[in-house]
Amino acid sequence: MLFNSLPFLFFYLIVTTLFFLIKDTRRWILLLIASCYFYITFVPAYLLIIAFTIVVDYYVALALEKTLDKKKRKRLLIFSLVANIGVLAIFKYYNFFASNVNQLFNGHGALLYLKILLPIGLSFHTFQAMSYTIEVYRGNQQAEKHFGIYALYVMFYPQLVAGPIERPQNIIHQFYEKHPFNYDNLKAGLMQMATGFFKKVIIADRLAILVDGAYLHPRTQSGITLLIATLFYSFQIYCDFSGYSDIAIGAARTMGFTLMDNFRAPYFSRSVNEFWTRWHISLSTWFRDYLYIPLGGNRVRVSRWYFNLMIVFIISGFWHGANWTFIVWGALHGTFLIVHIACNKLLQRWGYQFKPNPLKTLLQVIFTFLLVSVAWIFFRATYVSDAIYIVKSIFHINFNDHVQFSLNNNEIWFSVFLIVLLCLKERFYLIIPTKKNLSFIILFSIIVFSCYFFGVFNNKQFIYFQF
């Protein structure tokens, strides 16, 4: 079920209303049933995959809590991780692996392709399940005895498909707490949901028309077209993904649940390092806590530190998709970060003092945005060769080339206006305030009516659903 669809509107209204009408002790049943229904509207059979990982991790966690033997505990953890990663490997990476092996042997490889579709949001709920068993293994989280509550932790419908990737310490205890109706939570949640819909249906899906047209056959496009499409894509993917997060966080907030922030105005970052503290925060902190730090983090010699960073970003890229384009995207960000660290070390060695000023900050923000946008080319392109062609075309623009867009001039300028409006909103109001009732009613009404009159309703799937 897509957030940007009429069925979801009815689903959300019914579930939220029933949530406040039934007893606190029965609400987990409602949410679990609703979450299962929400997921099976995509492909019903894939509910069995989540059920498999839920059962495995539930009983592994119970065994971990009862076991004191370190070797046995480690074997239990490995079993859980293998089960979760194994599901990912089969459904998401097997055909990629088979294709590359067969190509290595000039098409004469013996590996057969599996005719299976990637389950919606598989990487997200798999990583959330893995964080649970890891935290129980580390002793930071007690094993959840209530099977239904644990299942709800994995399947909670607002963030089931595309995050935020929650930690057990943040969300499980909330399923036991009482959540009386709270008008302030309702206002804040509805406003955040409305903002998310605005980002998705008015900005992201409008920009997608031009971006999809340019990237479908990039070799037939001019350099200017590809440049504008690339810049538009930077805002498309941000509005698409942060829009989903806003709707998810807002939907949970209206019922009294608090989910972690996933974005904090990332395009105002002054470096790639800062960008990754603002972009997809739940994933970047997941990799930091469960991969980067266990590898040694920055508490090792410099060469190993750089190796750790590169490994984390390459795996992060591969997490996003079984394609070399995502691996290159991750490697680019790893390279950007390593170069940034190395340059800072060199400047410090020379005694250079960083004295921020508005002009320098602006230039840093623009430069960082351009670096991130170049990397997005590989994220969006179908093939690495196409991405390289796009980069070359952008850096060798011929202003006499014919420019042809999938949007008319009015739509393009309206899109630019929307991007400027978004930047102003992000700069001054990361979260739109809702304390004053009159202001809330006026702003909420404006956003809702804007979505109705200016939204692009083509049931376009959220970009991160494919991950």
C-alpha positions in Angstrom: 0.0 0.0 0.0 1.5 3.3 -1.1 1.4 6.3 1.3 0.5 8.5 -1.7 -2.7 6.6 -2.5 -6.4 6.9 -1.5 -6.5 3.4 0.1 -3.8 4.5 2.5 -5.8 7.5 3.5 -8.8 5.3 4.5 -6.4 2.8 6.1 -4.7 5.4 8.2 -8.0 7.0 9.4 -9.5 3.7 10.3 -6.4 2.3 12.2 -5.8 5.6 14.0 -9.4 6.0 15.1 -9.6 2.4 16.3 -6.3 2.8 18.1 -7.9 5.3 20.5 -11.2 3.5 20.8 -9.9 0.2 22.1 -8.1 -0.7 25.4 -4.4 -0.1 25.8 -3.7 -3.8 26.3 -5.2 -4.7 22.9 -3.7 -2.0 20.8 -0.7 -4.1 19.9 -3.1 -6.6 18.3 -4.7 -3.9 16.1 -1.3 -2.5 15.0 0.1 -6.0 14.2 -2.9 -6.9 12.2 -2.9 -3.5 10.4 0.8 -3.9 9.7 0.3 -7.3 8.2 -2.5 -6.1 6.0 -0.4 -3.0 5.0 2.4 -5.3 3.8 0.3 -8.0 2.1 -1.3 -5.4 -0.2 2.0 -5.4 -2.1 2.7 -9.2 -2.4 1.0 -11.4 0.2 3.5 -14.3 -0.1 6.3 -12.1 1.1 4.8 -11.9 4.5 6.2 -15.4 5.0 9.7 -14.1 4.5 9.3 -11.6 7.4 7.6 -14.2 9.5 10.6 -16.5 9.0 13.1 -13.9 10.3 10.8 -12.9 13.1 10.6 -16.5 14.4 14.3 -17.1 14.1 15.4 -13.8 15.8 12.7 -14.1 18.5 14.0 -17.6 19.7 17.6 -16.7 19.2 17.3 -13.7 21.4 15.6 -15.8 24.1 18.4 -18.4 23.9 21.1 -15.6 24.0 19.6 -14.3 27.3 19.7 -17.7 28.9 23.2 -18.6 27.7 26.3 -17.5 29.5 28.8 -19.5 27.4 30.5 -17.0 25.1 31.2 -19.4 22.3 27.6 -20.6 22.3 26.3 -17.0 22.4 28.5 -16.1 19.4 27.3 -19.2 17.5 23.7 -18.1 18.2 24.4 -14.6 17.0 26.1 -15.9 13.8 23.1 -18.2 13.2 20.7 -15.2 13.4 22.9 -13.0 11.2 23.3 -15.7 8.6 19.5 -16.3 8.5 18.8 -12.6 8.0 21.7 -12.0 5.5 20.9 -15.2 3.8 17.4 -14.0 3.0 18.9 -10.8 1.6 21.5 -12.8 -0.4 18.9 -15.0 -2.0 16.2 -12.4 -2.9 18.4 -9.4 -3.5 21.9 -10.4 -4.5 21.8 -14.0 -6.0 20.9 -13.0 -9.5 23.5 -10.2 -9.4 26.1 -12.7 -8.3 25.0 -15.3 -10.9 25.1 -12.7 -13.7 28.6 -11.6 -12.9 29.9 -15.2 -12.6 28.3 -16.1 -15.9 29.8 -13.1 -17.6 33.2 -14.0 -16.2 32.9 -17.2 -18.1 31.7 -15.6 -21.3 28.1 -16.5 -20.7 28.9 -20.2 -20.2 28.5 -20.2 -16.4 26.5 -22.8 -14.8 24.6 -20.6 -12.4 20.9 -20.3 -13.1 18.8 -17.2 -12.6 16.0 -17.2 -10.0 12.6 -15.8 -11.2 11.8 -14.0 -8.0 10.9 -10.4 -7.2 12.7 -8.4 -4.5 10.3 -8.1 -1.5 9.3 -4.5 -0.8 11.6 -2.9 1.9 13.5 -6.2 2.6 16.7 -4.4 3.5 15.0 -2.1 6.0 13.2 -4.7 8.1 16.1 -7.1 7.9 18.5 -4.5 9.3 16.0 -3.6 12.0 15.7 -7.3 13.0 19.5 -7.7 13.0 19.9 -4.7 15.3 17.7 -6.4 17.8 19.7 -9.6 18.1 23.0 -7.7 18.1 21.8 -5.5 21.0 20.6 -8.5 23.0 23.9 -10.2 22.3 25.8 -7.1 23.6 23.6 -6.9 26.7 22.1 -3.6 25.8 18.6 -4.9 25.3 16.6 -7.6 27.2 15.1 -10.3 25.0 11.5 -9.6 24.3 9.3 -12.3 25.8 6.1 -11.2 24.1 6.1 -12.7 20.6 3.4 -10.3 19.4 5.3 -7.2 20.6 8.5 -8.4 19.0 6.7 -9.1 15.7 5.2 -5.6 15.9 8.7 -4.1 16.5 9.8 -5.6 13.1 6.5 -4.9 11.3 5.2 -1.6 12.7 3.5 -0.3 9.5 4.7 3.4 9.4 8.4 2.5 9.1 8.1 -1.1 7.8 8.9 -0.5 4.2 11.5 2.4 4.1 12.5 3.2 7.7 13.6 4.9 9.8 15.5 1.7 10.9 14.7 1.7 14.6 16.7 0.3 17.5 14.9 -1.9 20.0 15.8 0.4 22.9 13.8 3.2 21.2 10.6 1.5 20.1 9.8 -1.7 21.9 9.1 -0.1 25.3 6.7 2.3 23.6 4.4 -0.6 22.6 3.9 -1.3 26.4 3.2 2.4 27.3 -0.2 4.0 27.5 -0.8 6.5 24.7 -3.9 8.6 25.5 -5.2 10.9 22.8 -3.0 14.0 22.7 -4.1 17.0 20.6 -0.6 18.4 20.4 0.7 15.0 19.1 -2.1 14.9 16.6 -1.3 18.4 15.2 2.4 17.8 15.1 1.9 14.4 13.4 -0.6 15.6 10.8 1.6 18.6 10.0 4.6 16.4 9.4 2.6 14.0 7.3 1.2 16.9 5.2 4.8 18.1 4.7 5.8 14.7 3.6 3.0 14.5 1.1 3.9 17.9 -0.2 7.5 16.8 -0.8 6.4 13.6 -2.5 3.4 14.5 -4.7 4.2 18.1 -5.5 8.0 18.2 -5.7 9.5 14.7 -6.1 7.0 13.3 -8.5 7.0 16.4 -10.6 10.8 16.5 -10.9 10.7 12.7 -11.7 9.0 13.5 -15.0 12.0 15.4 -16.3 14.6 13.1 -14.6 13.1 9.9 -15.9 12.8 11.3 -19.4 16.5 12.3 -19.4 17.9 9.2 -17.7 15.9 6.7 -19.7 18.0 7.3 -22.8 20.9 9.5 -21.6 23.0 9.1 -24.8 20.3 10.9 -26.8 20.3 13.9 -24.4 22.3 17.1 -24.4 24.8 18.0 -21.7 22.5 20.8 -20.5 19.5 18.5 -20.2 21.5 15.9 -18.3 22.9 18.6 -16.0 19.4 20.0 -15.1 18.1 16.4 -14.7 20.9 15.6 -12.3 20.3 18.7 -10.2 16.6 17.9 -10.2 17.3 14.3 -9.2 19.2 15.5 -6.1 16.0 17.2 -4.9 13.7 14.4 -6.2 15.4 11.7 -4.2 15.6 13.9 -1.1 11.9 14.9 -1.3 10.9 11.4 -2.1 12.8 9.7 0.7 12.5 12.4 3.4 8.8 12.7 2.4 8.3 9.0 3.2 10.1 9.5 6.5 7.9 12.5 7.4 4.8 10.6 6.7 6.0 7.6 8.7 7.1 9.7 11.7 4.0 11.8 11.5 1.6 8.8 11.3 3.3 7.2 14.4 3.3 10.6 16.2 -0.5 11.0 15.9 -0.8 7.7 17.9 1.8 8.9 20.5 4.8 6.9 19.2 8.2 8.6 18.7 10.4 7.5 15.8 13.9 8.8 15.2 14.6 11.6 12.9 16.0 10.5 9.5 16.9 13.8 7.8 18.2 17.1 9.0 18.5 19.4 6.0 21.3 17.5 4.4 21.9 19.8 1.5 23.0 22.6 3.9 26.0 20.4 4.9 29.4 22.0 4.6 31.2 18.7 3.9 30.4 15.2 2.9 31.2 14.1 6.5 28.5 16.4 7.8 26.2 15.3 5.0 26.2 11.8 6.4 25.2 13.0 9.8 22.1 14.6 8.2 21.2 12.1 5.5 19.4 8.8 6.2 20.5 9.0 9.8 19.0 5.7 10.8 21.1 3.8 8.2 24.4 5.8 8.7 24.3 5.3 12.4 23.5 1.6 11.9 26.6 1.1 9.8 28.6 3.2 12.3 27.5 1.1 15.3 27.4 -2.3 13.8 30.2 -2.3 11.2 32.5 0.8 11.3 33.2 0.7 15.1 33.6 -3.1 15.2 36.2 -2.8 12.4 38.1 -0.4 14.6 36.6 3.0 13.5 39.2 5.7 13.7 41.0 4.1 16.7 43.5 2.5 14.4 46.4 3.6 12.2 45.5 6.0 9.4 45.7 3.5 6.5 43.4 1.1 8.3 41.0 4.0 9.2 40.7 4.9 5.5 40.2 1.2 4.7 37.4 1.0 7.3 35.6 4.0 5.8 35.9 2.7 2.3 34.6 -0.8 3.2 31.6 0.7 5.1 30.6 3.0 2.2 31.1 0.2 -0.4 28.9 -2.1 1.6 26.4 0.7 2.1 26.3 1.2 -1.6 25.7 -2.6 -2.1 23.0 -2.5 0.5 21.1 0.0 -1.7 21.0 -2.3 -4.7 22.5 -5.3 -6.5 24.1 -3.2 -9.2 27.7 -1.9 -9.8 26.2 1.6 -10.0 25.4 1.5 -6.3 28.8 0.1 -5.4 30.5 3.0 -7.4 28.2 5.4 -5.6 29.3 4.1 -2.2 33.0 4.1 -3.3 32.7 7.7 -4.4 31.4 8.8 -1.0 34.1 6.9 0.7 36.7 8.6 -1.5 35.1 12.0 -0.8 35.3 11.4 2.9 38.9 10.1 2.9 40.1 13.1 0.8 38.3 15.5 3.2 39.9 13.9 6.2 43.4 13.9 4.5 43.1 17.5 3.5 42.0 18.6 7.0 45.0 16.8 8.5 47.3 18.5 6.0 45.9 21.9 6.7 46.2 21.4 10.4 49.8 20.3 10.0 50.5 23.6 8.1 48.9 25.5 11.0 45.8 26.7 9.0 43.1 28.0 11.3 39.5 27.5 10.2 37.6 30.7 10.6 34.1 30.4 9.4 32.4 33.3 7.6 29.1 33.5 5.6 30.8 33.4 2.2 33.0 30.5 3.1 30.1 28.6 4.5 28.0 29.2 1.3 30.9 28.0 -0.9 31.3 24.9 1.2 27.6 24.1 1.0 27.5 24.6 -2.7 30.7 22.5 -3.2 29.3 19.7 -1.0 26.0 19.7 -2.9 27.8 19.4 -6.2 29.9 16.5 -5.0 26.8 14.7 -3.7 25.0 15.4 -7.0 27.8 13.9 -9.0 27.6 10.8 -6.9 23.8 10.7 -7.4 24.4 10.2 -11.1 25.8 6.7 -10.5 22.9 6.1 -8.0 20.3 7.0 -10.6 21.9 5.6 -13.8 21.0 2.1 -15.0 24.5 1.2 -16.0 28.0 2.5 -15.0 28.7 3.2 -18.6 25.7 5.5 -18.8 26.7 7.3 -15.6 30.2 7.9 -17.0 28.7 9.2 -20.2 26.5 11.6 -18.2 29.4 12.9 -16.2 31.4 13.5 -19.4 28.5 15.2 -21.0 28.0 17.5 -18.1 31.6 18.5 -17.9 31.7 19.1 -21.7 28.5 21.1 -22.2 27.9 22.6 -25.6 25.5 25.5 -25.1 24.5 25.3 -28.7 23.0 21.8 -28.2 19.3 21.2 -28.6 17.6 21.1 -25.3 14.4 19.0 -24.9 12.7 18.4 -21.6 9.8 16.2 -20.5 8.3 19.3 -18.8 7.2 22.5 -20.4 8.9 25.8 -19.5 6.1 26.8 -17.0 6.5 23.4 -15.2 10.3 23.8 -15.1 10.1 27.2 -13.6 7.4 26.1 -11.1 9.7 23.2 -10.2 12.6 25.7 -9.5 10.2 27.8 -7.4 9.3 24.7 -5.4 13.0 23.8 -4.8 13.6 27.4 -3.6 10.6 27.2 -1.3 11.8 23.8 0.0 15.3 25.3 0.8 13.8 28.3 2.6 11.5 26.0 4.7 14.5 23.7 5.5 16.7 26.7 6.4 14.2 28.3 8.8 11.8 25.6 9.9 13.1 22.0 9.8 9.8 21.0 11.5 6.9 23.3 10.9 5.6 24.6 14.4 2.1 23.7 15.3 1.6 25.2 18.8 -0.9 27.9 17.7 -4.1 26.3 16.7 -5.1 29.0 14.1 -1.6 28.9 12.5 -1.8 25.1 12.4 -5.3 25.1 10.7 -4.3 27.7 8.1 -0.9 26.1 7.2 -2.3 22.5 7.3 -5.2 23.6 5.0 -2.8 25.3 2.6 -0.6 22.3 2.3 -3.5 19.8 1.9 -5.2 21.9 -0.8 -1.8 22.5 -2.5 -1.3 18.7 -2.7 -4.8 18.3 -4.1 -4.5 21.0 -6.8 -0.8 20.8 -7.7 0.1 17.2 -6.8 1.2 14.7 -9.4 -0.9 11.6 -8.6 0.4 8.8 -10.7 0.8 6.3 -7.9 4.5 6.5 -8.3 6.3 4.2 -5.9 8.7 5.7 -3.4 12.3 5.4 -4.6 13.5 3.6 -1.5 10.8 0.9 -1.7 13.2 -1.0 -4.1 15.8 -1.3 -1.3 
